[in-house]
Every structure is written in structure tokens, then in C-alpha cells.
């Protein structure tokens, strides 16, 4: 019985740690009226990687991007 409870707990913990959430990457640069927003349903590290790529593009024009959970 203890084994079943332990396995159930571990399976539940693994499920919650690898779930995908919705993240938004908001990018702004000087002279831009409205910020550009990209939204993804990914794991946090994948969304952060995408936002970092956008940030590199916006940094060329003195802009920046910020990731947030939607």
C-alpha cells in the first residue's frame, strides 16, 4: 500500500513540474506606439528561450523584451 501511495505521489509531482503554461513576451523599442506581444503555451524554459531570441532582435534597436506568465 505504501508503494502505491509513493508511486502515485511521484507521478503527480512529475506531472506538475513538466506542465506547459501560457507565457507572453512583451517587446518595446523607442518610437513604437504599442508593444509587440507574442504568446506561447510552453514550458517556462522554452518560452524564456523564445523571448531571449526576440530580445536580441529588439536590442539592436535599443529595445527590450520581458517574459511574463499569462
N, CA and C atoms as a LAMMPS dump frame, in Angstrom:
ITEM: TIMESTEP
0
ITEM: NUMBER OF ATOMS
210
ITEM: BOX BOUNDS ff ff ff
-5.0000000000000000e+02 5.0000000000000000e+02
-5.0000000000000000e+02 5.0000000000000000e+02
-5.0000000000000000e+02 5.0000000000000000e+02
ITEM: ATOMS id mol type element x y z
1 1 1 N 0.83 -1.195 0
2 1 2 C 0 0 0
3 1 3 C 0.873 1.257 0
4 2 1 N 1.951 1.242 0.802
5 2 2 C 2.845 2.398 0.834
6 2 3 C 3.483 2.637 -0.531
7 3 1 N 3.8 1.563 -1.23
8 3 2 C 4.418 1.683 -2.552
9 3 3 C 3.465 2.368 -3.53
10 4 1 N 2.207 1.985 -3.491
11 4 2 C 1.216 2.585 -4.393
12 4 3 C 1.061 4.077 -4.1
13 5 1 N 0.999 4.448 -2.85
14 5 2 C 0.866 5.854 -2.47
15 5 3 C 2.109 6.635 -2.896
16 6 1 N 3.281 6.056 -2.676
17 6 2 C 4.525 6.724 -3.061
18 6 3 C 4.596 6.915 -4.568
19 7 1 N 4.277 5.884 -5.329
20 7 2 C 4.308 5.989 -6.79
21 7 3 C 3.29 6.999 -7.309
22 8 1 N 2.121 7.022 -6.716
23 8 2 C 1.095 7.993 -7.106
24 8 3 C 1.565 9.41 -6.838
25 9 1 N 2.179 9.619 -5.689
26 9 2 C 2.695 10.945 -5.339
27 9 3 C 3.79 11.377 -6.308
28 10 1 N 4.716 10.482 -6.614
29 10 2 C 5.807 10.817 -7.539
30 10 3 C 5.29 11.109 -8.942
31 11 1 N 4.324 10.329 -9.395
32 11 2 C 3.749 10.572 -10.722
33 11 3 C 3.043 11.923 -10.761
34 12 1 N 2.326 12.257 -9.709
35 12 2 C 1.65 13.557 -9.643
36 12 3 C 2.632 14.707 -9.604
37 13 1 N 3.704 14.557 -8.848
38 13 2 C 4.717 15.611 -8.765
39 13 3 C 5.385 15.816 -10.114
40 14 1 N 5.681 14.73 -10.817
41 14 2 C 6.308 14.844 -12.137
42 14 3 C 5.381 15.53 -13.125
43 15 1 N 4.117 15.237 -13.059
44 15 2 C 3.131 15.839 -13.963
45 15 3 C 3.08 17.351 -13.785
46 16 1 N 3.107 17.813 -12.555
47 16 2 C 3.013 19.253 -12.305
48 16 3 C 4.291 19.993 -12.659
49 17 1 N 5.437 19.364 -12.593
50 17 2 C 6.682 20.062 -12.875
51 17 3 C 6.94 20.223 -14.36
52 18 1 N 6.338 19.39 -15.192
53 18 2 C 6.605 19.478 -16.62
54 18 3 C 5.425 20.035 -17.412
55 19 1 N 4.46 20.645 -16.756
56 19 2 C 3.284 21.131 -17.476
57 19 3 C 3.608 22.396 -18.27
58 20 1 N 2.841 22.59 -19.309
59 20 2 C 3.002 23.767 -20.14
60 20 3 C 2.038 24.832 -19.654
61 21 1 N 2.508 26.051 -19.614
62 21 2 C 1.688 27.184 -19.223
63 21 3 C 1.716 28.191 -20.363
64 22 1 N 0.874 29.193 -20.269
65 22 2 C 0.856 30.239 -21.288
66 22 3 C 1.734 31.387 -20.823
67 23 1 N 2.708 31.744 -21.655
68 23 2 C 3.625 32.836 -21.363
69 23 3 C 3.534 33.885 -22.461
70 24 1 N 3.699 35.136 -22.079
71 24 2 C 3.707 36.246 -23.028
72 24 3 C 5.048 36.942 -22.975
73 25 1 N 5.545 37.288 -24.133
74 25 2 C 6.787 38.045 -24.249
75 25 3 C 6.415 39.413 -24.82
76 26 1 N 6.59 40.442 -24.02
77 26 2 C 6.219 41.799 -24.41
78 26 3 C 7.479 42.567 -24.793
79 27 1 N 7.51 43.048 -26.025
80 27 2 C 8.694 43.733 -26.552
81 27 3 C 8.361 45.187 -26.891
82 28 1 N 9.249 46.089 -26.5
83 28 2 C 9.1 47.513 -26.8
84 28 3 C 10.422 48.071 -27.302
85 29 1 N 10.324 49.139 -28.067
86 29 2 C 11.519 49.864 -28.523
87 29 3 C 11.141 51.321 -28.706
88 30 1 N 12.119 52.2 -28.675
89 30 2 C 11.829 53.632 -28.824
90 30 3 C 11.087 53.922 -30.136
91 31 1 N 10.079 54.77 -30.047
92 31 2 C 9.304 55.155 -31.215
93 31 3 C 8.169 54.204 -31.557
94 32 1 N 8.023 53.142 -30.812
95 32 2 C 6.957 52.171 -31.051
96 32 3 C 5.758 52.522 -30.174
97 33 1 N 4.584 52.726 -30.791
98 33 2 C 3.396 53.129 -30.028
99 33 3 C 2.906 52.024 -29.112
100 34 1 N 2.653 50.848 -29.673
101 34 2 C 2.125 49.723 -28.9
102 34 3 C 3.187 48.63 -28.81
103 35 1 N 3.295 47.99 -27.657
104 35 2 C 4.273 46.903 -27.538
105 35 3 C 3.859 45.693 -28.379
106 36 1 N 4.835 44.962 -28.854
107 36 2 C 4.579 43.717 -29.579
108 36 3 C 4.509 42.602 -28.545
109 37 1 N 3.458 41.804 -28.619
110 37 2 C 3.274 40.729 -27.649
111 37 3 C 3.189 39.4 -28.383
112 38 1 N 4.037 38.454 -27.986
113 38 2 C 3.991 37.091 -28.515
114 38 3 C 3.584 36.18 -27.37
115 39 1 N 2.685 35.253 -27.64
116 39 2 C 2.182 34.366 -26.603
117 39 3 C 2.397 32.915 -27.027
118 40 1 N 2.901 32.107 -26.075
119 40 2 C 3.148 30.692 -26.325
120 40 3 C 2.647 29.859 -25.167
121 41 1 N 2.234 28.626 -25.47
122 41 2 C 1.911 27.656 -24.428
123 41 3 C 3.045 26.637 -24.43
124 42 1 N 4.016 26.871 -23.558
125 42 2 C 5.237 26.076 -23.498
126 42 3 C 5.689 25.899 -22.058
127 43 1 N 6.728 25.092 -21.887
128 43 2 C 7.39 25.042 -20.589
129 43 3 C 8.136 26.366 -20.423
130 44 1 N 8.359 26.758 -19.173
131 44 2 C 8.945 28.067 -18.9
132 44 3 C 10.302 28.255 -19.574
133 45 1 N 11.162 27.257 -19.534
134 45 2 C 12.491 27.445 -20.127
135 45 3 C 12.422 27.608 -21.641
136 46 1 N 11.464 26.951 -22.292
137 46 2 C 11.31 27.117 -23.74
138 46 3 C 10.766 28.505 -24.08
139 47 1 N 9.804 28.972 -23.293
140 47 2 C 9.265 30.314 -23.503
141 47 3 C 10.336 31.365 -23.264
142 48 1 N 11.165 31.161 -22.225
143 48 2 C 12.244 32.108 -21.932
144 48 3 C 13.252 32.146 -23.071
145 49 1 N 13.539 30.997 -23.643
146 49 2 C 14.464 30.934 -24.772
147 49 3 C 13.912 31.705 -25.974
148 50 1 N 12.627 31.528 -26.266
149 50 2 C 11.999 32.272 -27.37
150 50 3 C 12.042 33.772 -27.11
151 51 1 N 11.747 34.17 -25.884
152 51 2 C 11.729 35.596 -25.545
153 51 3 C 13.144 36.182 -25.613
154 52 1 N 14.139 35.393 -25.209
155 52 2 C 15.527 35.86 -25.301
156 52 3 C 15.927 36.106 -26.746
157 53 1 N 15.445 35.26 -27.655
158 53 2 C 15.73 35.453 -29.082
159 53 3 C 15.111 36.754 -29.587
160 54 1 N 13.871 37.004 -29.183
161 54 2 C 13.226 38.263 -29.57
162 54 3 C 13.954 39.454 -28.947
163 55 1 N 14.4 39.286 -27.709
164 55 2 C 15.105 40.359 -27.021
165 55 3 C 16.384 40.733 -27.774
166 56 1 N 17.075 39.744 -28.305
167 56 2 C 18.293 40.009 -29.071
168 56 3 C 17.979 40.84 -30.311
169 57 1 N 16.857 40.562 -30.955
170 57 2 C 16.462 41.335 -32.139
171 57 3 C 16.088 42.767 -31.756
172 58 1 N 15.328 42.924 -30.678
173 58 2 C 14.894 44.256 -30.257
174 58 3 C 16.048 45.065 -29.678
175 59 1 N 17.041 44.401 -29.11
176 59 2 C 18.187 45.114 -28.533
177 59 3 C 18.972 45.862 -29.613
178 60 1 N 18.928 45.377 -30.847
179 60 2 C 19.606 46.067 -31.95
180 60 3 C 19.035 47.464 -32.165
181 61 1 N 17.751 47.669 -31.813
182 61 2 C 17.088 48.967 -31.959
183 61 3 C 16.866 49.63 -30.61
184 62 1 N 17.703 49.282 -29.61
185 62 2 C 17.607 49.836 -28.243
186 62 3 C 16.296 49.469 -27.549
187 63 1 N 15.748 48.321 -27.893
188 63 2 C 14.524 47.862 -27.261
189 63 3 C 14.795 46.716 -26.314
190 64 1 N 13.723 46.188 -25.748
191 64 2 C 13.866 45.047 -24.841
192 64 3 C 12.576 44.25 -24.793
193 65 1 N 12.687 43.013 -24.315
194 65 2 C 11.531 42.123 -24.183
195 65 3 C 11.512 41.542 -22.775
196 66 1 N 10.298 41.324 -22.262
197 66 2 C 10.128 40.775 -20.919
198 66 3 C 9.117 39.638 -20.984
199 67 1 N 9.465 38.502 -20.349
200 67 2 C 8.578 37.353 -20.308
201 67 3 C 7.705 37.414 -19.052
202 68 1 N 6.429 37.082 -19.219
203 68 2 C 5.518 37.028 -18.068
204 68 3 C 4.548 35.87 -18.278
205 69 1 N 4.036 35.35 -17.168
206 69 2 C 3.056 34.27 -17.246
207 69 3 C 1.673 34.882 -17.457
208 70 1 N 0.954 34.35 -18.431
209 70 2 C -0.375 34.871 -18.746
210 70 3 C -1.443 34.213 -17.927
